[in-house]
Amino acid sequence: MSRLDLLLLAEESLSFADDEFLRQRLKMIKVWPTFDADERAATDVALGVKDPDLWVAMRSGGHLLRPPHRPSLALCDLATVARDAGYEVAIVDNIARYSHRRRIIEGLVSDQRPRLIGLTTTFLLSEREVEQTVALIRSLAPESKIVLGGPTVRRRVSLHGLADYAIFGSGEQAIVQLLGALDGDVDPLRIPGLAIRNPDGSVTYGESSRELARVGRIGEAYRTRGDELIPIPDWSLYPRSRDTVYAIEFSRGCKYNCFYCAYDRGKLIRPLAEIREELLRNAELGITRYRVGDSNFTDGPPRYRDYPLDVCKLMIELDLGLEWSCYSRVDDLTDELAEHMRRAGCWGVFFGVESGDDRILKLMRKGHDLADAFEGLAVARRNGLFAHVNMIAGYPGETEESFRNTLDFVVGARPDSFALGQFYLVDKAPVRGRAMDDFALEGEGLRWRHRTMDSDRAAALVAAGIDELLAAGLELSNEMRIVEYMGWGMSLDQARLASDALSRCMRGAERELASEAQKQVKQLLCGVVPQWLARDLRAAHTR
C-alpha cells in the first residue's frame, strides 16, 4: 500500500461555552426526545457500529443520539487539488466526536504513514478546542507533520505556532506547495499564507502570511486574494452518505463593510461553466441538496450585478431537482431574483438584519435601514421563501431603547424564524478601529464593555428578549438548523416540522400542543435520523 501524502481531518464545536448560537441550542436540547435502554439497544443494532460516543447520557435519564456534522467543503477542495497534483489523499471527519472515526485514523497511520495531516478550524470556535484536537492528532500520528487552516487559527495569534504549519486564507494553492516543500521542491518561506513553527516554538511567517493574517493589526478586516481559484470539488473523495446537505460556493468574499464583521472583503465569483460542471457531477453522485456557503448569495459584484440571477437561470435550465438555501441581504432581494431563486430550488434565506434600530444600523455600516428590512422580508414572503432573521444585542451605541426597537421589529416583521444573540467582538473587525473610538470599546468575544452597555447586560437582554419573542408566538430557530435536520436525512417538510415542534416545546405552548409537538419530534429524531445515520456510517467506513 502506497504512503499517504495528505490526511485531511475535520471536527465541529462540541462545546456550548464559546458561542451564543450553540448556547441557544443547549436550551433546545433540553426538550429533545431521548432513547430509553431498549430503544438504544435496537438502534445500536441498526447502526451496525459499536461506539458509545454515538450517545450522550442525560441527567434526566435516557440518551440522546449524537449525529455527525455535515461534510466539509474546505476538506473536499483541498483533497481535490492535492489529488489533481498527483498526491495520495484521504479524508476523515468527526474525529473528536466518535471513537470509530479515530480508529479509522489509527488504521491509516499504521498502514500508510501520512506525511502531512491537515485540520480545518472553520467550525472549531475556541482556542481550547483547537488545542485539544491537535493534541489528539499528535497522539494518533506522532510522526506526521500537522498543518492548521481556517478562520480560528488565522485570527488567534496564539495558535499560529501550535502545529508545524499554519495556512492563512484560502489554502488550495498553499497545500499543494507545502507538499512540494516536504519533497524538497519548494522553499516553504515562499509559500503565500504559510507560517512555520520553529524548534524553539517561535513562528516564522512566510511570504504574505503576516498580511493575510493581519498579524499585529486591529480593526482591519481580512481581504480575499485576487489570484484565488475556487476548485470544482470532487465529492467522490469524501466518504459520506450522499443523501445529506452539502456545501457549495459560487463566490468568495463580501463587497460590503459591516463594522462588526472581519470576513474577507472583496468579491471573487466563479465562471458559470464551472458551476454547471459541478452541479452535473454532483447529481451523478446523488448530491442535490445544498447550503450555499457564499457570505451573501444575492449580491453580484459591481461589474456583474446579475450574477446571482444568472446562477439561478442555470439551475432552472439544468432541472436537477435541487433544494438549497443561502445567506441574503434584505436590500439585495428583488421580486425577480426571489422568484428565480424559488424556481431554481431555493427554499429559504438567512437575513442578517442584526438590529431593529436605524441609528444602530448606521453605526454598524449595514448599508440598509429598517424600511429595507421590512421590504426584504415581504419580498421573500411573496415569493414563497422561508425567511430567517438574525439579530444581535449590545453593539456599541446599544441602549435599552434601541434593543426594544429590535424586539418590536421582530414582532412586527413576523419572520419564519429568528435568532437573537449578543454582540461578538472580533479584533480584526472595523468596530475596533478609530471610527468607533468614542465608544471606548474593550474586551474580546462575548466578554466586552463600551460606553453604553456591557456584555453581562446584553446577555440578560438576550435571555429576556428570547422569552418575550417566544411568548409572542415566534419561532426560535434558524434556517441553518433546518439545514442541519435535512442533513440528518429529513425531507424539507420534516425538517421544518421538527424545527417548529421544538420551538413550540421551548415556548411552553399550551399543554395539548406541547404534547403533540413532543410526539412529532420523537418520531423524527428517533425514527428518521437513525435510519439515515446507519447509511452515513456505512459510507464513512467504505474507502
C-alpha positions in Angstrom: 0.0 0.0 0.0 1.4 3.4 -1.0 2.3 6.0 1.6 -0.4 8.6 2.2 0.7 12.2 1.3 -2.1 14.1 2.9 -4.7 13.2 5.5 -7.4 15.8 6.0 -9.4 16.0 9.2 -12.4 18.0 10.5 -14.5 18.4 13.6 -17.0 21.0 14.7 -17.5 22.6 18.1 -18.8 20.3 20.7 -18.8 23.0 23.5 -21.6 25.4 24.2 -19.5 27.8 26.2 -18.0 29.9 23.4 -20.8 30.6 21.0 -24.2 32.3 21.5 -25.9 30.2 18.9 -24.7 27.0 20.5 -25.8 28.2 23.9 -29.3 28.7 22.5 -29.1 25.2 21.0 -28.4 23.9 24.5 -31.7 25.2 25.6 -33.4 23.3 22.8 -31.6 20.1 23.6 -33.4 20.1 26.9 -36.6 19.4 25.1 -35.1 16.8 22.7 -36.6 13.3 22.9 -34.4 10.7 24.4 -33.9 7.0 23.7 -34.7 4.6 26.6 -32.4 1.5 27.1 -34.4 -0.8 24.8 -34.6 1.9 22.1 -30.9 2.5 22.3 -30.1 -1.2 22.1 -32.3 -1.6 19.0 -30.8 1.5 17.4 -27.2 0.2 18.0 -28.0 -3.0 16.1 -29.5 -1.0 13.2 -26.5 1.4 13.1 -24.0 -1.5 12.8 -21.3 0.4 14.6 -20.3 -0.2 18.2 -19.4 3.2 19.5 -20.5 4.7 22.9 -19.6 8.1 21.5 -22.8 8.0 19.4 -24.8 8.6 22.5 -25.0 11.4 25.1 -26.3 10.4 28.6 -28.8 12.8 30.0 -29.1 13.6 33.7 -32.9 13.3 33.5 -32.5 9.7 32.1 -32.2 8.2 28.7 -29.7 9.0 25.9 -29.6 11.4 23.0 -28.3 10.2 19.7 -25.3 12.3 18.5 -25.4 12.8 14.7 -22.3 13.8 12.8 -21.5 17.2 11.4 -22.0 17.8 7.7 -19.3 17.2 5.1 -16.6 19.9 5.0 -16.3 21.7 1.7 -12.9 23.0 2.7 -11.5 19.5 3.1 -13.0 18.4 -0.2 -11.5 21.4 -2.0 -8.1 20.7 -0.6 -8.3 17.0 -1.3 -9.3 17.7 -4.9 -6.4 20.0 -5.7 -3.9 17.7 -3.9 -5.2 14.7 -5.8 -5.0 16.6 -9.1 -1.4 17.5 -8.3 -0.6 13.8 -8.1 -0.7 13.2 -4.3 -2.4 10.4 -2.4 -5.1 11.9 -0.1 -7.7 10.7 2.4 -10.5 12.5 4.4 -11.8 11.6 7.9 -14.2 13.9 9.7 -16.0 13.9 13.2 -12.7 12.9 14.7 -13.2 14.1 18.2 -16.9 13.2 18.2 -16.6 9.4 17.5 -14.1 6.8 18.6 -14.8 4.8 15.4 -13.5 7.7 13.4 -10.3 7.7 15.4 -9.9 4.0 14.8 -10.1 4.8 11.0 -7.2 7.3 11.6 -5.2 4.7 13.5 -5.6 2.3 10.6 -4.5 4.9 8.1 -1.5 5.9 10.2 -0.5 2.3 10.7 -0.9 1.2 7.1 0.0 4.4 5.1 2.0 6.7 7.5 0.6 10.1 6.3 3.3 12.6 5.7 1.1 15.6 6.3 -2.1 15.9 8.3 -4.4 19.0 7.8 -7.0 20.1 10.2 -9.6 22.8 9.4 -10.6 25.1 12.2 -13.6 26.6 10.4 -16.1 25.2 13.0 -13.7 24.8 16.0 -14.7 28.0 17.7 -12.4 28.2 20.6 -8.6 28.0 21.2 -9.2 25.3 23.7 -10.9 23.0 21.2 -8.2 23.6 18.6 -5.5 22.8 21.1 -7.3 19.6 22.3 -7.9 18.4 18.7 -4.2 19.0 17.8 -3.2 17.1 20.9 -5.5 14.2 19.8 -3.9 14.2 16.3 -0.4 14.1 17.7 -1.3 11.2 19.9 -2.7 9.3 16.9 0.1 10.2 14.5 3.2 11.3 16.3 5.5 11.1 13.2 3.3 13.2 10.9 3.6 16.9 10.2 0.4 18.9 11.1 -0.9 22.0 9.3 -3.8 24.1 10.5 -6.1 26.2 8.4 -9.4 28.1 8.7 -10.6 31.2 10.4 -10.0 30.3 14.0 -6.2 29.7 13.6 -6.0 32.8 11.4 -7.5 35.2 13.9 -5.7 33.7 17.0 -2.0 34.5 17.0 -1.5 32.1 19.9 -2.4 29.3 17.6 -0.1 30.2 14.8 2.7 28.0 16.3 0.5 25.3 17.7 1.1 22.9 14.8 4.1 22.5 12.5 2.5 24.8 10.0 -0.5 27.2 9.6 -2.1 28.4 6.4 -4.0 31.7 6.4 -6.8 32.4 3.9 -7.8 30.0 1.1 -5.5 27.1 1.2 -5.8 25.3 -2.1 -2.5 26.7 -3.6 -0.6 26.6 -0.3 -1.4 23.0 0.5 0.0 21.8 -2.8 3.1 23.9 -2.5 3.6 22.7 1.1 3.5 19.1 -0.1 6.1 20.1 -2.6 8.2 21.6 0.1 8.1 18.3 2.0 9.5 16.8 -1.2 12.3 19.4 -1.2 11.0 21.1 -4.4 9.7 24.3 -2.9 11.1 26.9 -0.4 8.4 26.9 2.4 9.2 30.6 3.1 8.0 31.5 -0.4 4.6 29.8 0.1 1.9 32.5 0.3 0.0 32.5 3.6 2.2 29.9 5.3 3.5 30.2 8.9 6.2 27.8 10.2 6.8 26.8 13.8 10.5 26.7 14.7 12.1 24.2 17.0 12.0 26.7 19.9 8.3 27.3 19.4 8.6 30.7 17.7 6.9 31.3 14.4 8.4 32.3 11.1 5.9 33.9 8.7 6.4 33.2 5.0 5.6 35.3 2.0 2.5 37.5 2.6 1.4 35.5 5.6 1.6 38.4 8.0 -0.6 40.4 5.7 -3.1 37.7 5.1 -3.5 37.1 8.9 -3.3 40.8 9.7 -0.7 40.0 12.4 -0.4 42.8 14.9 -3.2 44.8 13.4 -6.5 45.8 15.0 -9.7 46.9 13.3 -8.7 45.8 9.8 -10.8 43.2 8.1 -9.3 40.4 6.0 -9.2 40.5 2.2 -9.7 38.0 -0.5 -6.7 37.3 -2.7 -7.0 38.3 -6.4 -5.2 35.1 -7.5 -7.6 32.7 -5.8 -9.1 29.9 -7.8 -12.1 28.1 -6.5 -11.9 24.4 -7.5 -14.6 22.1 -8.5 -14.7 19.8 -5.5 -14.7 16.0 -6.2 -17.0 14.7 -3.5 -16.2 11.1 -4.6 -13.1 11.6 -2.4 -15.3 12.2 0.7 -16.7 9.0 2.3 -20.1 10.2 3.5 -23.7 9.5 2.6 -25.0 11.4 -0.5 -28.5 12.0 1.0 -27.3 14.8 3.2 -26.8 18.5 2.7 -23.6 19.5 1.0 -21.9 22.9 0.9 -21.5 24.7 -2.4 -19.9 28.1 -3.1 -20.4 30.4 -6.1 -18.3 33.2 -4.8 -15.8 34.1 -2.0 -15.5 37.3 -0.1 -18.0 40.1 0.5 -18.3 43.5 -1.1 -19.9 45.2 2.0 -18.1 46.6 5.0 -20.3 45.9 8.1 -18.2 47.1 11.0 -18.9 44.1 13.3 -17.6 41.6 10.8 -14.0 40.7 9.8 -14.9 38.4 6.9 -12.8 38.8 3.8 -13.5 41.9 1.8 -13.7 41.8 -2.0 -15.8 39.6 -4.2 -14.5 36.7 -6.3 -17.0 34.8 -8.5 -16.9 31.5 -10.3 -17.5 31.1 -14.0 -20.9 29.7 -14.8 -19.4 26.9 -16.9 -17.6 25.6 -13.8 -20.8 25.8 -11.7 -22.6 23.8 -14.5 -19.9 21.1 -14.4 -20.0 20.9 -10.6 -23.8 20.6 -10.4 -23.9 17.9 -13.1 -21.0 15.9 -11.5 -22.6 16.1 -8.1 -26.0 15.0 -9.4 -24.3 11.9 -10.9 -23.1 11.1 -7.3 -26.7 11.7 -5.9 -26.0 15.1 -4.4 -28.8 17.5 -5.0 -29.3 19.3 -1.6 -27.1 22.2 -0.8 -26.4 25.0 1.7 -24.8 27.8 -0.3 -21.6 28.9 1.5 -21.3 32.4 0.0 -21.3 35.2 2.5 -24.2 36.7 0.5 -25.6 34.9 -2.5 -27.9 37.7 -3.6 -25.4 40.4 -4.5 -23.3 40.3 -7.7 -20.0 42.2 -7.9 -20.1 45.8 -9.3 -19.4 44.7 -12.8 -21.8 41.7 -12.9 -24.8 42.6 -10.7 -27.0 39.9 -12.4 -24.6 37.1 -11.4 -26.9 35.5 -8.8 -29.8 35.8 -11.3 -27.8 34.0 -13.9 -26.8 31.3 -11.5 -30.5 30.7 -10.8 -31.3 30.6 -14.5 -28.5 27.9 -14.9 -30.1 25.8 -12.2 -33.5 26.1 -13.7 -32.1 25.1 -17.1 -30.4 22.0 -15.6 -33.6 20.9 -13.8 -31.8 18.6 -11.4 -34.4 18.8 -8.6 -32.2 20.9 -6.4 -33.0 22.0 -2.8 -30.9 24.8 -1.3 -30.8 27.8 1.0 -28.4 30.8 1.4 -27.5 34.0 3.1 -29.1 37.1 1.7 -29.3 40.8 2.4 -32.7 42.4 2.7 -31.7 45.2 0.3 -30.5 42.8 -2.5 -33.5 40.6 -2.7 -35.8 41.7 -5.5 -39.0 40.0 -6.6 -37.4 39.0 -9.9 -34.4 37.4 -8.1 -36.5 35.8 -5.4 -38.9 34.2 -8.0 -35.9 32.8 -9.9 -34.4 31.5 -6.7 -37.5 29.6 -5.8 -37.8 28.1 -9.3 -34.2 27.1 -9.0 -34.9 25.1 -5.8 -34.2 27.7 -3.1 -36.5 27.2 -0.1 -35.1 29.7 2.4 -32.9 32.7 3.1 -30.9 33.8 6.2 -31.2 37.6 6.6 -28.5 39.2 8.9 -30.7 42.2 9.8 -28.9 42.5 13.2 -30.8 45.5 14.7 -34.2 47.0 14.6 -33.0 50.5 15.2 -31.9 52.8 12.3 -29.3 54.5 14.5 -27.6 51.3 15.3 -27.8 50.1 11.7 -25.9 53.3 10.7 -23.2 52.7 13.4 -22.9 49.1 12.0 -22.4 50.5 8.5 -25.0 47.9 7.3 -26.0 50.0 4.3 -29.7 49.3 4.7 -32.4 50.7 7.0 -35.5 49.3 8.7 -37.6 50.0 5.7 -35.3 47.8 3.6 -35.6 45.1 6.2 -39.4 45.1 6.2 -39.4 45.1 2.4 -36.8 42.3 2.1 -38.9 40.1 4.3 -42.0 41.0 2.3 -40.3 40.0 -0.9 -39.2 36.6 0.5 -42.8 36.0 1.7 -44.4 37.0 -1.6 -42.2 34.5 -3.4 -42.6 31.6 -1.1 -39.2 31.7 0.6 -38.6 30.8 4.2 -37.2 33.9 5.8 -35.0 33.8 8.9 -33.7 36.9 10.7 -30.6 37.1 12.8 -30.5 39.9 15.5 -27.8 40.9 18.0 -27.8 42.9 21.2 -25.0 45.1 22.6 -23.3 46.6 19.6 -21.6 49.9 20.6 -24.2 52.5 21.0 -26.9 50.0 22.0 -29.3 51.2 24.7 -32.4 49.7 26.4 -34.4 51.8 23.9 -32.6 50.6 20.8 -32.9 47.0 21.9 -36.6 47.5 22.5 -36.8 48.7 18.9 -35.1 45.4 17.8 -37.8 43.3 19.6 -40.5 45.4 18.2 -39.1 44.9 14.7 -39.1 41.1 15.0 -42.7 41.1 16.3 -43.8 43.4 13.6 -41.9 41.7 10.7 -43.0 38.2 11.8 -40.2 36.2 10.2 -40.5 32.5 9.8 -37.8 32.1 12.4 -35.5 34.3 14.5 -32.2 34.1 16.4 -31.1 36.6 19.0 -27.6 36.7 20.4 -25.2 39.1 22.0 -22.6 41.1 20.0 -19.4 39.1 19.4 -16.3 41.2 19.4 -13.6 40.3 16.8 -10.3 42.3 17.0 -10.0 42.5 13.2 -13.5 43.9 12.7 -13.6 47.6 11.8 -15.7 48.2 15.0 -12.3 48.1 16.7 -10.9 50.8 14.5 -10.6 54.6 15.1 -14.0 55.4 13.7 -15.6 53.8 16.9 -13.1 55.2 19.4 -15.8 57.4 21.1 -17.4 54.2 22.5 -14.3 53.1 24.4 -14.9 49.5 23.3 -12.7 46.9 25.0 -12.7 43.1 25.5 -13.0 40.1 23.2 -15.5 37.6 22.0 -18.6 37.5 24.3 -16.8 39.4 27.1 -16.7 43.2 26.4 -17.9 46.6 27.5 -18.3 50.0 26.0 -19.8 53.4 26.8 -23.4 52.4 26.5 -23.5 48.7 27.6 -21.5 45.7 28.7 -21.7 42.0 27.8 -23.4 41.0 31.1 -26.3 43.4 30.4 -26.5 42.3 26.8 -26.7 38.6 27.8 -29.6 39.5 30.2 -31.4 41.4 27.4 -31.0 38.5 25.1 -32.4 36.0 27.6 -35.4 38.2 28.3 -35.9 39.1 24.7 -36.0 35.4 23.6 -38.6 34.7 26.2 -40.7 37.7 25.0 -40.5 36.7 21.3 -41.3 33.1 22.1 -44.3 34.3 24.1 -45.4 36.4 21.0 -45.6 33.1 19.1 -42.4 33.5 17.1 -40.2 30.6 16.2 -36.7 30.5 17.8 -34.9 28.5 15.2 -32.7 29.2 12.2 -32.6 28.4 8.6 -29.3 26.7 9.3 -31.0 24.5 11.9 -33.4 23.3 9.3 -30.4 22.6 7.1 -29.0 20.5 9.9 -32.1 18.4 10.2 -32.2 17.9 6.4 -28.6 16.8 6.7 -29.7 14.1 9.1 -32.0 12.6 6.4 -35.2 14.5 6.9 -37.1 15.9 4.0 -37.6 19.7 3.9 -41.1 19.3 5.2 -40.0 17.0 8.0 -37.1 19.4 9.0 -39.4 22.4 9.1 -41.9 20.4 11.2 -39.1 19.4 13.6 -37.9 22.9 13.9 -41.4 24.3 14.5 -42.2 21.5 17.0 -39.1 22.1 19.0 -39.8 25.8 19.2 -43.3 25.0 20.4 -41.9 22.8 23.1 -39.5 25.6 24.1 -42.0 28.3 24.3 -44.2 26.3 26.7 -47.2 26.2 24.4 -50.5 25.0 25.6 -50.1 21.6 27.2 -52.0 19.8 24.4 -49.9 21.5 21.7 -46.7 20.8 23.5 -47.6 17.2 24.0 -48.3 16.8 20.2 -45.1 18.6 19.4 -43.1 16.2 21.5 -44.6 13.3 19.7 -43.7 14.8 16.4 -40.1 15.4 17.4 -39.8 11.9 18.9 -40.9 10.4 15.6 -38.5 12.4 13.6 -35.4 12.4 15.8 -35.8 8.9 17.0 -37.2 7.4 13.8 -35.9 9.2 10.6 -32.4 10.2 11.9 -31.2 6.7 13.0 -32.1 5.3 9.6 -30.1 7.9 7.8 -27.2 7.6 10.3 -26.9 3.9 9.5 -26.4 4.8 5.8 -24.0 7.5 6.6 -21.9 5.3 8.9 -21.7 2.6 6.2 -20.5 5.2 3.7 -17.8 6.5 6.1 -16.4 3.0 6.6 -16.3 2.4 2.8 -13.0 3.7 1.4 
